[in-house]
Amino acid sequence: MAWYDEAIFYHIYPLGLLDCPHENKYEKPVHRLTNLAPWVRHIADMGFNGIYIGPLFESVGHGYETTDYKKLDSRLGTNEDLKAFVKDCHDNGIRVILDGVFNHTGRDFFAFKDIKEKREGSGYLGWYAGLNLGGNNSFNDGFSYQNWGGFDLLARLNQKNPEVQGYIADVIRYWVSEFDIDGLRLDAADVLEFEFMQMLRRVADEVKPDFYLMGEVIHGEYIRWERDARIHAVTNYHLHKALFSGHNDHNYFEIAHTVKRLYDMGGGDPLGLRLYNFADNHDVERIYSRLNNKAHFMPLHILMYTLPGIPSVYYGSEFGIEGKKGGGDDWGIRPVLDLDALLADEARKPYYELIKALGHIRQAVPCLSYGSYEQKMLTNRQYAFLRDSCEDVAAVAVNNDDNPCWVDINVPSGSYKAMLSGEEIDAGNGNIHYELKASSGEIFVKINDGENKAELPDTELDREIKTIEVKEAVSDKSESKVMEAEQAKNNGSDDTVSVDITNQDKARKSDKPAKSDESDDVSDKDADIDKIAVPDKLYEEMTVPELQAAILQKMANNGPVTDDMKRSVSDNVWHDSLVNWVKSFR
């Protein structure tokens, strides 16, 4: 077992949290990263033992147009600040993984600038994919190149070039030797070459024991990235979508179906397919904003912490903050936050205390990391399952109904502790009979001979659970002030470079939420895909609609294709992502 199999991650987007200017003017470093010290203490207290933070390195705007891989963004501070931050995390029992943005660079990256200056005389002509000195681009450089998502601000690296591979390998070695990091989240892994990721895995095995590689993959058969690309885990966007729509629609069948499909994909082994589970992140709207019934915050997070996979919470979401996209960029979901104000806000305490309790329960109960998964009960509004590692047993039950309900769960006989209420349950007859409150849930952990291998924490949350049940959306005092200030600052800016950056940010990190009415109707676009004939040619040569049709055909070969699956295919309009998706089917 590796450290990341027991990880609970806290996700930080530092350029937002630390109130950085949206445009980098490459001026004297401002030591904002040091302001994360109180957050590190907060994160440790909440039961998190891992931090995913990024992007961190010198860039133009939102961080994904890298200018210098070996220099902390000057808006955040210096390399010494990053070194001190990682050490502080390690001293508090927290591992650190960074954003590895290796698919593309910004236009201020040294190799790209050399091409602009020297053209045919540059030694870096082979570093960028599709470079054509006879073409042109939107910046009128007199040459063209492949980019990310159709935006020339992000120039795509030629991952097959040995010099590029060697450079990126040296960057990773540098990050480990200089900052002592513990792993990487590979940005845009769904368009990275598998051979390139295999190279990254060889470097990971070289630089540090259990160095973690987690890939950002949205669509596709996830197992292929772990099996063939040889990275350790992938982002679980399938479960992310199911978590909020399954609650909004009172449809636990969607969540249970998603879990079973992914669990079977991993061969029925909880570590057969390692998944990075999340309710929200820096690319999608805050989960609190997406929930029609805010009380569903509780059962949703119980599921995220107890289903197979590694849980991750996006900074501030433990307080139930709002966060929606708007204004042409993603800064609305990447806000500046005042930690002291959030902690002092009594209206937010139920959310914070729930996430804290779940973190400590997860740390104390190993079967939530390693145990097998077995569904025990399923209706539209109630769902129960068992996690069993032989040494530890936990039963989990959730209720999305507006009324309380009784559940019966078949379990190994014995005594169980209801971790959130603190009650002790007698299941000597092999059955837990328990009343779940409205929009709530419970985690029942078997007490082994009166004492578990790890001492079970005291996490009685009865008062807080009731508060979550009866409250509507909480006020957003702490973040509203800073977000208003941010909006005023941005609205008053007439800097055209900033406009370009925010437009790029919108395109690069777009989120496509489900229809507001969660209708089952299939759009005309989806129907048109069904009618497209799949041509007999290489996937790389197919058009986007042809690739979408090929994916639907592959899905149909594996079983029924739902309307939701069709929508997911039609929403993906990125050619390289679709190529990797269609290749991922077995």
N, C-alpha and C positions, 0 to 999 in steps of 0.2 A: 504494500500500500504506500502511496505517496502523500505528501502533505496536502496536495490540492484535492485529494479525495475527501478530506475532512474540512475543506475551506468554506468559509462564509464571507463573501466579498462585499465590500463597500466601494461604490463606483463614484469617482470624482472627475468632473470636467473642470480643470483648474482655471482656465481662462475666463469662465463664467463665474464660478464661485468666488474668485478673488478679484472681481471687478476690473479686469484688464481692458485697456482700450481695444476696440474691435479692429483697429489697424495698427500694425507694428511699424514704427518709424525707425527701428534699429537704433534707438538712443541708449543712453546710459542705463544699465540694469536697475530695475526697481525690485526690491527684495520682498515681493508679495508672498512667495512660497513659504516664508517663515511664519506667515499668519495661519498656516495649517496646524501649528502645534496644538491648540486647543481641540481642534477636530480629531487629531490622532487620539487624544485621551477619550474623547466622546466615542469614537469608533471602537476602541478597545472595551470601554464600559458597556457598549451595546452587544458585545459578544462576537464582533467581527474579528477574524484572524487573517484577513487578506484585503488588500486595497488594489483596485484597478484604477490607475490614474493616467490621464492623457487627453489629448496630445500635450507634450511637454517641450519639444525642441523648437528652435528658432524657425519661425514661419511668418507668412505674410499677414494672415488674418485669423481664421477660425482654427488654425493649427494643423490642418491636413495638407497644406501646400508647403512642405518642408523646405527651408532654406539651408539649414545646417544641422545634421544629425548628431553632432558632437558638442552642441552648445545649447544649454537651457535657454528657452525663449527669454529675451531680455525683459519682457513685460512681467516675467515671473521671478527673475533674479539671476543668479550665477550657478555654475556647476557645483560650487561649494555648498550652496543652499540645497541643491538636490541631494548631494551626498549626505548632508545633515538630516534631511527629511527621511531618507531611507533608513539611516541609523536609528532615528527616533522611532520609526515604525517597528524596526526589529527589536529595539529595547522594550517595546510594548507588546511583543508577541505577534506582530502583524507582518506578513509577507507582502511584497510589493511587485506588481506586474505593470509594465508600461505599454502604451500604444506603439506598436511597430507598424509604421506607415511606409510600406516598402513597395507598393504597387506603382506609386507615382511620386514625383517631387514637385516643388514649386518652380517658378520661372527664375527665381533668384538663386537657385542651387548652382554650385560652382560649375558643374558639368554643362548645364544648360546655358549658363552665361558665356562659357567658353565657346560653345557652338555659335551663339549669336555674334560673338566678336570675331571669331576666326573662320567661321563657315567651313570650307573645304580643308582648311589647315588645322582644324580642331582634332585633338586626339580622342574626343569623346563622341564621335559620330555614331558609334555602335551602341551607345548607352541608352538610346531612346527608341522605343518601338515605332516602326513605320516612318522613320525620319526621311524626308524627301526635300532636298535642297532646291528642287525645281517647283515646289508647291508654295503655299502661303497659309496663314492662319489668321485668326480674328485680331491678333495684335500686329498684323502686317509685318512680320519678321522676314518675309521672303523665303520661308521654308515651312513645311507642314510636319505633323507628327501625330501619333495616336495619343488620345487623352482619356481622362476618366469621365464618363457620362456625357460626352459631347462638349466639355468645357476646357478650353485651352489653358486655363490657369493651372490645371493639374496635368503635367506631362508624364505620360506613362513610360516607366522604365522597361528596358529590354531584359526581362528576367532570364533569358537564355544566354545572355552574354557572360562569359566567365569573369570578366573584369567587374561587372555589376555584382555578380554573386560574391566575388571576393571582397568587394567593398562593403556590402551589407553584412557579410560574415564578420568583418573587422569591426563594424559598428556595434554588433551584438557583443563581441568580445570586450570592446571598450566600455559598453554600458555595465557589463558585469564587473570588470576590473576596477572601473572608476566609481561606480555607484552601488555595486553589490545587489543588483536587482535579482528577482526570483523567477521572472518569466515575462512573457509577452502576450498581448492580445493582438493578433494579426489583423490589421484593418483590411477590409475588402477581400477577405480570404476566398470568397466565392468567385473572384476573378483572377486569383493568383495561379500561376502554373503549378501543377502538382510536383513537378521535378524541382521547382524552386523551393517549395515547402519541405520537400524531402531533404534538400540541402540545409534548410533552417533547422530541421530536426537533428541532423548530424552535428551542427554547431551547438545546439542546445545540449545534446548528450556530452559534448566536449567541455562546455564552460562551467557546468555546475550540476551536481546530483539533483535529480528531480526538477530540472529547469522546465517550467511550464509553458506550453504553447497552446493558446486558445484562439480559435479562428472565428472571425465574424462571417457567418454564413446565414443567409436568410432563407433561401429556397433549396430544394433538392433532397436527395437521400443522404442524410447526414453521415451515415456510417462510412461513406466512401472517403470523406476528408480525414477520418481517423485511420481507416484501413489503408488507403492508397497514398494519401498525402503525408500520413504518419505524424499528424499533429495530435495533441492529447485530447482536445475537447472542442466543441463548437457551440456557438450561441443558439439558444433554443427559441427561435422566433415562432415555431409552430405552437409551443405551449404558451408563449407570451400572448398571442392572439386569442387562443382558446380561453385563457384565464379571464380576460375582461368580457369577451362576448358570451362565454358560458354563464357568467353571472348576470350580465345585462339581459340575456334571453331566458334566464331561469332554465338553463340547459346543461346540466352536468354530464349529459351523454357526450357532448362535444369534447369536454376536458378528458373524460375517461377514455374516449376513443383515441384521442391524440396521445395520451400516455401509453396506452396499450400498443399502439402502432410503433412508437419509438422504442418501447421496452422490448418488443419482439424483434425490432431491427438490430438491437444489441444482443440478440440470442437469449433473451430471458435472464441476462446477467446484469445486475445493477451497475457494474463497471464495464459492461460490454460496449456501451455507447455512452461516453462521458458527455454530459450536457451542462451548459451554463444557463441556468434558469433566471429569469428576471421578469418583473412586472412593468418596468419602464427603464429607459436609459436616455442618453443624450441625443438620440435620433428620433424618439417617439414621444408623444404627449404623456404627461404625468398620469399615473394610474388613477389618482384621486379624481382627476378631471374626466377620465373616461368612464368611471362607474356611474350608472344612472342612480343607483342606491348606494350612498356613501357608506352605509353600514356593511356593505359587502367587502370593504377593506379588510375586515377580519378574516372571514373564511378564505378569501383569495390568498392572503399571505400565509395562512396556515398551510394551504396546499403548496405554495411555493417553497416553503421550508421543509416539507415532509415528503413530497414526491421525489422519485429518483432524479438526481442531478444536484448541481452545486447552486445554492441560492445567492442572489446578488441584489442589493438595494442601492438605488441611485440617490446621490446625496440630497438630503432634504425630504425625500419621500417618506422617511420614517416619521415625519411630523404631519403627514397628510396634506402637503401643500398642493395648490393648483399649479398647472403649467400647460398652456396651450400654444400651438404654433400660430404665427400671425405676423403681419408686417413684412413678409417677404424673406424671413430668415428664421433661424432656430433659437435665437437668444431668449425667447420667452420660455423655453424649456431648459435653459442653461443660466439660471438667474444668480445674482449676488444674494447671499443669505447671511443673516446675523444669527450666529449660533446661540448667543446668550438670550436674545429676544425669543427665539423659538423654544428654548428650554424653559423660559419664564412664562410662556403662554399656557395657561391651564387648559384651554380648549384643545390643545394639541397633545396633552399628556396621555390620553388613552391610546393614541396611535404609537407614540414613542414607547410607551410601556409594553405594548403588545409586541413590537419588533424586538425590543430588548429581551423579553421573556422567550420569544421564539429562538433568538440567538443562543441563549444560555441552555435552552432545552436541546437544541441541535448539537451543541458541544458536548452535552452530558450523555446523550443517547446515541451510541455508535451505529445502531441499526438504521438510523435515519440517513446515514452516509453509505453504509455497506449492505443493508438488508435487502432481501428479495422483496418484490412487490406483488401483492395479490389483491385483486378487487374483491370486496366482500358484500357491498350493497350499492345499488345504483337506481336512482329515480331522477326525474328532471330536477328535483329540488334537494335531494339528499344523496350523499356519496360517502362511502366508507371503504377503507383498504387497510391492509396489514403490511408492515415492514418487519421482516424477521431475519436476523443474522445468527440464529441458534443461541448465541449468548444473550442477546437482547431482543425483545419483542415490543413493537409499538403498533397500536391500532389508532387510526385517524378517522374522524367523522366530521363532516361539514353540512351545514344547512343554509340554503340561500332563500328560504321562504320567509315571509314577513311574520310568520307565527312560529311558536315553539313546536317541536315534534319529538316523538320518542323513536329511538333507533335500537335495533338489535344487531350486534356484531358477533359473529362466530370467531372465537379466539382460543388459543391454548389456555387451559384452565389455570386459575391462580388468582392472586390479588393484583390489582392495577391501580396506579395513581393517575388521576385526571390532572394533567400538568397545569392547565390554565386555571382551574377552579381550586385545586389543592385537595379535592376529595379522594378518598380511597374507595375503590369499587371491588366488590367480591364477584369474581367470575369463576367460581369453583365449578360451576356447571358448564363451563366453556362458552359462556355467552355474556356479553356486556349489554345490559338494558339501561338506557340512559336518555334523559330528556335534554335535548339541545335547545338552547334559546334561539329566538329568531335571529337570522343573519349572523350565525356564530359557528363555532366548531370546537372540537376538543381533541387532545392528544392523550391517549391512554398508554402508559408505559408499565410493563409487567415488573412487579417487584420480585426479585429473585432471592428467595430465602430471607425476606425482610430487608434486603440491602442490595442495591444494584452495584455493578462493577464500578461505575462512576456515580458519585453521590448526586441524587436528583435535586435540582435546585428548587427553592421555594418560589413559585411564580403565581401566587393567587391573584387573579385579575377580575374578580367578580364585579367590583365597582366599575372598573374601566370598561368591561364588556357591556354592562348596562348603558354606560354613557355612549358608547359607539352605537348601540342599538337605537337609541332615541334621538341622537343628534342628526341634524341636517348638515349641510356643508359648513365647516368651521370657518371663522373669519381668517383672513390672510394678512394679519397685521404686519408681521415681521418682514415678509417679502414684498408686500405691496408698495411700501415706501421706496425700497431700493429699485424695484422694477419701474415705478413711476419716474424716478430720477434717471434711470437708464433710458427710458423712452424719450424723456425730455431732452436728454443729451443727444440722442441719435436724431431726433426730429429737428434739432437745431443745427445739425451738421450739413454742410454743402460740399463735403469732400467726395469727388467723383470716384476716387479709388475705393473708398469705403462702400459705395454703391455696388461696384463690381464684385467686391468680396462677399457682400451679403447675398447678391444674386447667385453667386457660385455656391454659397453655403446652402441656399435653398435647394439647389439642384443636386448637390452632392449628398446631402443628408436628408432626403425627402422621406416623409412618412405617409403611408397611404392607409388611413384608418377605414374601418368598415363603414358602410352606409349608416347614417344616423338612425334610421328606422330598423336597421339590422334585417332588412327584407331578404327573403329567399329568392326573389326574382333575379334571373340572370340577365345581364345587360345584352344589348344587341351586339356589342363588341365581342362578348363571350361566345354568343351564338355563331358569329362569323368565323371564329377560330375553328369551331367544330366542322365547318364546311371546307376548310383549306386542306388540299391534298398534300401529304408529306412527300417531298421529292426524294429521289434516289441520288443523293449527293452528300458530300462531307458536311457535318454539322457546321463547321467553320464557314462554309460557303452559303449557308441558308440565311434567309432574311429573318427578322424578328417574328413575324406572323408564322412563318414556316417552322421555326423552332418551337413556338408556343403550341402549334398543332402537333408536333412530334412529341412534346412532353405529355400532352393530353392522351395521345395514343399509348405512350408507355404506361401512364397511369391506368388507362382502361385495361391493359393487359394484366395489371396486378389486382384489379377489383373495381367496384363501382366508383365512378367519378362524381363527387358531390358538387353542388353549385358553388360552395365555398372554395373547393379545390380549383374550379374553373376561374373564379375571380382571382385567386392567388396567381394563377398562370398569366391571366390577361394583365394584371397589375405590374408584372415584371417586364419592362421594356428594354432592359440592358442586354445587349447581344452577348457579351462575354459571360455574363451571369447565366443566361439561358443555355449557352453551350455547355458550361460546367454542370448545370442542372440536368440536362438531357443525358449527359454522359454518366451521371451518378446512378442511374437505374441499373439494377443487376439483371 
